[in-house]
Amino acid sequence: MSFFKDKTIIMSGGSRGVGLEIAKALGKDGANIAILAKTTEPHPTLPGTIYTAAEEIESVGGNALPIVCDIRFEEQVESAVNEAAEKFGGIDICVNNASAIHLTDTVNTPMKRYDLMHGINVRGTFLLSQKTIPHLKNGDNPHILTLSPPLNFDRKWFGMTLAYTTAKYGMTLIAHGLAEELGKFGIASNCLWPRTSLDTAAVRNVIGAELVKGSRKPSIYADAAYAVLKRDSSSCTGNFFLDQDVLEEEGITDFDQYAVDPDATLVSDFFVDDNPEDWLQA
């Protein structure tokens, strides 16, 4: 069954990485995917543009609409949302994927980086969600999915990189509040985060290529997003999901298929506390 056939998804970011993987997973069903991102020219160290992403989505059976948009700016987001809704006849799903990362302590965080992270991560999540709500109210099983972590108030996460932590938790707080606010309309709002490190350009370039062996492929995140977005929006809301937990609920037991190196020790992702030995053998 093609569950997402003819459904319309609007996504911030999506020109590469986990966003693109999610877009392709939904696109395989024949979904309409509007990608809002700034990358129109190839980056020196990061692959993909909104146009190459659109080609990949269409190559698997989806309908893609690449829209040049900086999600920090209200006029651009409002225009992009209206364009997507007009082209596809509405919006059923909003995926808050765009995120900026800069892993430094407080003294070594330039304010322009602080402003960028909070502008994209927090303001962008609030803004895109806000502008899609009127369309989601008329959507088919409407969902907002925010790619942000469960709230973990262990001080180590704040002490390591305060600006990034507060920016990511800001996304989660918005999603949490929207679940309460929008429940009466049957609109779901959930967060999804990887239990382990993922093999993406961000991990390789920002955190370090040495983590790749202990990482999983981004396809695990995409499969989990697909599963969450299929769930009944009137009852599945307000959750802080981890990808592995979602897939276990779906009956998946073979996680070696997602491993970059099945023999390597898995590395927990940011904001996920170290896991016990029996989980590491999963």
C-alpha positions in Angstrom: 0.0 0.0 0.0 1.3 3.5 -0.9 0.2 5.2 2.3 1.5 8.7 1.3 0.4 8.7 -2.3 -0.8 12.2 -3.3 -0.2 13.5 0.3 1.8 16.7 0.5 4.8 17.2 2.7 6.5 20.5 3.3 10.1 20.2 4.7 12.6 22.7 5.9 16.0 21.8 4.6 16.0 18.4 2.8 18.7 19.0 0.2 20.9 16.4 1.8 21.3 14.0 4.8 18.4 12.7 6.9 15.9 15.2 5.5 16.5 13.9 2.0 16.3 10.3 3.2 13.0 11.0 4.7 11.8 12.8 1.6 12.7 9.9 -0.6 11.1 7.4 1.8 7.8 9.3 1.5 8.4 10.0 -2.2 8.5 6.2 -3.0 4.8 6.2 -2.2 4.1 8.9 -4.7 4.0 11.8 -2.2 4.4 15.4 -3.1 7.4 16.9 -1.4 8.1 20.7 -1.1 11.7 21.3 0.0 12.5 24.7 1.5 16.2 25.4 1.6 18.9 27.8 0.6 21.4 25.5 -1.2 21.2 26.3 -4.9 24.9 25.8 -5.6 27.1 22.9 -4.5 28.8 23.4 -1.2 32.6 22.7 -1.1 32.2 20.0 1.6 28.5 19.2 1.7 26.8 17.3 -1.2 23.6 18.2 -2.8 21.4 21.2 -3.7 17.6 21.6 -3.6 17.6 20.8 -7.3 19.6 17.6 -7.1 17.4 16.6 -4.1 14.3 17.1 -6.2 15.8 14.9 -8.9 16.4 12.2 -6.4 12.9 12.4 -5.0 11.4 12.2 -8.4 13.6 9.3 -9.4 12.0 7.1 -6.7 8.4 8.1 -7.7 7.7 11.3 -5.8 6.7 14.8 -7.0 9.1 17.4 -5.9 8.9 21.2 -5.6 12.2 22.8 -4.7 11.7 26.3 -3.2 14.6 28.7 -2.4 13.8 29.8 1.1 15.6 31.0 4.3 13.3 29.9 7.0 14.4 32.7 9.3 12.4 35.2 7.3 8.6 35.3 7.6 7.9 36.6 4.1 9.9 33.9 2.5 8.3 31.1 4.6 4.8 32.4 4.0 5.4 32.6 0.3 6.9 29.1 0.2 4.0 27.6 2.1 1.4 29.3 -0.1 3.3 28.1 -3.2 3.4 24.5 -2.0 -0.3 24.5 -1.0 -1.4 26.1 -4.3 0.6 23.6 -6.4 -0.4 20.5 -4.6 -3.8 21.5 -3.3 -3.0 21.6 0.4 -0.5 20.4 3.0 -0.8 17.3 5.1 2.6 17.1 6.8 5.2 19.6 8.0 8.7 18.3 8.7 10.9 20.7 10.7 14.3 19.3 9.6 16.5 22.4 9.0 19.1 22.9 11.8 22.4 24.6 12.3 25.1 23.2 14.5 28.2 24.8 16.1 29.7 22.7 18.9 31.6 25.1 21.2 31.4 26.2 24.8 30.0 29.5 25.8 33.2 31.6 25.7 34.1 30.2 22.2 30.6 30.7 20.6 30.5 33.8 18.3 27.2 35.6 18.7 26.6 35.3 14.9 26.7 31.5 15.4 24.4 31.7 18.4 22.0 33.8 16.4 22.2 31.5 13.4 21.4 28.4 15.4 18.5 30.0 17.3 17.2 31.6 14.1 17.1 28.4 12.1 16.4 25.9 14.8 14.0 27.7 17.1 12.5 30.5 15.1 12.5 28.5 11.9 10.6 25.6 13.5 8.1 28.0 15.1 7.6 29.9 11.8 7.2 27.0 9.4 4.8 25.3 11.8 2.8 28.5 12.3 2.4 29.1 8.5 1.4 25.5 7.8 -1.2 25.2 10.6 -4.1 26.7 8.5 -3.4 24.1 5.8 -2.9 21.2 8.2 -6.3 21.8 9.7 -7.7 20.7 6.3 -5.1 18.0 5.8 -5.4 14.2 5.7 -4.0 12.7 8.9 -2.1 15.9 9.6 1.3 15.7 11.3 4.1 18.1 12.4 7.3 16.1 12.8 10.3 18.0 14.4 13.7 16.4 14.2 14.9 17.3 17.7 15.9 15.4 20.8 14.0 14.3 23.9 14.4 16.7 26.7 17.3 15.5 28.8 18.2 17.9 31.6 21.4 16.2 32.6 23.7 19.2 32.9 26.5 17.6 30.9 24.6 18.4 27.7 24.4 22.1 28.6 28.0 22.2 29.9 29.4 20.7 26.7 27.8 23.1 24.2 25.3 25.5 25.7 24.2 27.4 22.6 23.6 24.3 20.5 21.8 22.5 23.3 19.4 25.3 24.0 18.7 25.7 20.2 17.9 22.0 19.8 15.8 21.9 23.0 14.0 25.0 21.7 12.8 23.0 18.8 11.5 20.3 21.1 9.7 22.7 23.3 7.9 24.2 20.4 6.9 20.7 19.2 5.7 19.9 22.7 3.6 23.0 23.0 2.1 22.5 19.5 0.9 19.0 20.6 -1.2 20.5 23.3 -2.3 23.5 21.2 -3.3 21.6 18.1 -4.7 18.4 19.6 -8.3 19.7 19.4 -7.8 20.0 15.6 -6.5 16.4 15.2 -3.0 17.7 14.2 -0.2 15.6 15.7 3.1 17.1 16.8 6.0 14.8 17.6 9.8 14.9 17.9 12.1 12.2 16.4 15.7 11.8 17.2 18.3 9.1 16.4 19.4 6.8 19.3 22.8 6.5 17.7 25.1 8.6 15.7 24.2 8.7 12.0 26.6 8.6 9.0 25.9 12.1 7.6 28.0 14.9 6.2 27.4 16.8 9.4 28.9 14.0 11.5 31.9 13.7 9.2 32.6 17.4 8.9 31.5 18.8 12.3 32.0 16.0 14.8 34.5 13.8 13.1 34.8 10.9 10.7 36.0 8.6 13.5 32.4 8.3 14.6 31.3 6.8 11.3 32.2 3.2 12.2 30.0 3.3 15.2 27.1 5.0 13.4 24.0 3.9 11.5 22.8 4.7 8.1 20.4 7.6 7.8 17.8 5.2 6.4 17.0 4.1 10.0 15.8 7.7 10.7 13.8 7.8 7.5 12.1 4.4 8.2 11.2 5.7 11.7 9.8 8.9 10.3 7.7 7.0 7.8 6.3 4.9 10.6 5.5 7.9 12.9 3.8 9.8 10.1 1.5 6.8 9.3 0.1 6.8 12.8 -3.2 8.3 13.7 -2.7 12.0 14.1 -5.6 12.3 16.6 -3.9 10.0 19.1 -0.2 9.8 18.3 1.0 13.2 19.5 3.3 14.8 22.1 6.0 12.1 21.9 9.7 12.4 22.1 10.5 9.4 19.8 13.9 7.7 19.3 14.2 6.0 15.9 15.1 2.5 17.2 12.2 2.6 19.7 9.8 3.4 16.9 11.0 0.6 14.7 10.9 -1.9 17.6 7.3 -1.0 18.0 6.8 -1.7 14.3 8.2 -5.2 14.9 11.7 -4.7 13.5 14.4 -6.7 15.2 17.2 -6.7 12.7 19.2 -3.5 13.2 22.4 -4.8 11.6 20.8 -3.7 8.3 21.3 -0.1 9.3 24.8 -0.4 10.7 27.7 1.1 8.9 29.9 -1.6 10.5 27.9 -4.4 12.2 30.9 -5.3 14.3 31.6 -1.9 15.6 30.4 -0.6 19.0 27.5 1.8 18.4 27.9 5.4 19.5 25.0 7.1 21.2 23.9 10.4 19.7 23.9 13.7 21.4 21.3 14.1 24.2 21.0 10.3 24.5 22.6 8.9 27.6 25.0 6.0 27.3 23.1 2.8 26.8 23.6 -0.5 28.6 25.7 -3.3 27.2 22.6 -5.4 26.1 21.4 -2.5 23.9 24.9 -2.2 22.3 24.5 -5.8 21.0 21.1 -5.0 19.3 
